[in-house]
């Protein structure tokens, strides 16, 4: 038996999931009743494929900026180090369908974008590593499988 780890995703059997999917990865309850819901937005199949860094980087900038136009309670959107997906954290919204709707609208915005926000040396730590076209391709791939987002595990 594998020891339970402190990091939720380390306890997930990555050989059993089927990307793409969007799953609730955890809920943290604050002392004052606030709840932060963390979602695993998986674009690529773990240990089989990954996003190229310039495309991932641009998709991160675009999604982090654009999702806030569709959801008022976003805390953070950040990439996974394994380059297979992103984490989205929201406060005080446990409606899964709201999250999926905001993500879908955000990806449509990415496809329509004509520039990557904050893609310069003043606002970005590695401004030379971006690909708008790559980000758009990733967004199109994820949207094309919109009907699969709720299916986390392979049968």
ChimeraX attribute file (.defattr): number of C-alpha atoms within 10 A of each C-alpha:
attribute: neighborCount
match mode: 1-to-1
recipient: residues
	/A:1	3
	/A:2	5
	/A:3	6
	/A:4	9
	/A:5	10
	/A:6	8
	/A:7	8
	/A:8	10
	/A:9	12
	/A:10	10
	/A:11	12
	/A:12	12
	/A:13	10
	/A:14	13
	/A:15	12
	/A:16	12
	/A:17	17
	/A:18	19
	/A:19	22
	/A:20	23
	/A:21	24
	/A:22	25
	/A:23	17
	/A:24	16
	/A:25	16
	/A:26	13
	/A:27	15
	/A:28	12
	/A:29	12
	/A:30	9
	/A:31	7
	/A:32	6
	/A:33	9
	/A:34	12
	/A:35	16
	/A:36	21
	/A:37	22
	/A:38	21
	/A:39	21
	/A:40	19
	/A:41	25
	/A:42	24
	/A:43	24
	/A:44	21
	/A:45	17
	/A:46	19
	/A:47	11
	/A:48	8
	/A:49	12
	/A:50	15
	/A:51	17
	/A:52	15
	/A:53	15
	/A:54	19
	/A:55	20
	/A:56	25
	/A:57	24
	/A:58	26
	/A:59	28
	/A:60	20
	/A:61	21
	/A:62	25
	/A:63	24
	/A:64	19
	/A:65	16
	/A:66	21
	/A:67	24
	/A:68	16
	/A:69	14
	/A:70	16
	/A:71	17
	/A:72	12
	/A:73	14
	/A:74	20
	/A:75	14
	/A:76	14
	/A:77	21
	/A:78	15
	/A:79	19
	/A:80	14
	/A:81	8
	/A:82	13
	/A:83	19
	/A:84	22
	/A:85	25
	/A:86	22
	/A:87	18
	/A:88	25
	/A:89	21
	/A:90	20
	/A:91	18
	/A:92	13
	/A:93	17
	/A:94	15
	/A:95	9
	/A:96	14
	/A:97	10
	/A:98	13
	/A:99	21
	/A:100	17
	/A:101	13
	/A:102	18
	/A:103	21
	/A:104	18
	/A:105	17
	/A:106	23
	/A:107	25
	/A:108	16
	/A:109	18
	/A:110	28
	/A:111	18
	/A:112	10
	/A:113	16
	/A:114	11
	/A:115	13
	/A:116	21
	/A:117	19
	/A:118	15
	/A:119	20
	/A:120	13
	/A:121	10
	/A:122	9
	/A:123	10
	/A:124	13
	/A:125	11
	/A:126	13
	/A:127	15
	/A:128	11
	/A:129	14
	/A:130	21
	/A:131	20
	/A:132	22
	/A:133	19
	/A:134	19
	/A:135	29
	/A:136	23
	/A:137	16
	/A:138	22
	/A:139	22
	/A:140	16
	/A:141	15
	/A:142	22
	/A:143	19
	/A:144	10
	/A:145	13
	/A:146	15
	/A:147	11
	/A:148	15
	/A:149	19
	/A:150	14
	/A:151	15
	/A:152	16
	/A:153	13
	/A:154	9
	/A:155	7
